């Protein structure tokens, strides 16, 4: 247990470094973007002198590294800054939209795994059957669909032709169905392919053949021997998927005008609203680090070989 605690602490310190490295890199990229945030939000009739005054008031006339460390010093105090476009606190903007993003991405993530993992187990254990072939072809099609194209297609079918579901904004749980389908279906296909390939690989292991030779029934072998070992990479992917889903929700939320962080991030990038962009990426980076650590810890509990490797590294 002490080895796992030491390993977790090391990963935590590495994660903190990664968080600030990501935000520094993003800040540099934002600085290299053409245009000026003040020019974008100012009235065209505002005088150049007034523009300079606004730039100075926001600290945008200072060198990039000074701006970054100014932002960093405030973040360490719990202040994510103020939006250049709206003048609101970034934390307030994120707090208002975060629940919508987590509702969408959280449900999508849960649906992906409770559907894809059992399907992957069933089809892999019945390899080369008609059902297996249909599922493989269907998941390839879903996996190759761009989310914006799938979203528009679902809007046309269910929102415009059938008129059974709303196509934009949030007006109740019915508004969640189309964006949820758009986020879930391609990712579900990816999880299914991973689960199926892992199950097929485990089925070829000698201990599975030994389990059958001992007379264990098929259901017990698949559940307690095959699925447990096949779940190790799937588990890691589960924890790594959450931050990527939040980042990937930018497209889906923009298509459906969903009031989440993805739409806020897209608007902030378009307006070069540095504080908002930095704040959202900072949150995503934290979620990524936490997800990585949780995934590694759970993988170690599932796989004794990983625990032995961790113990060996700490010797």
Order of alpha helices (4+ residues) and beta strands (2+ residues): alpha-alpha-alpha-alpha-alpha-alpha-alpha-alpha-alpha-alpha-alpha-alpha-alpha-alpha
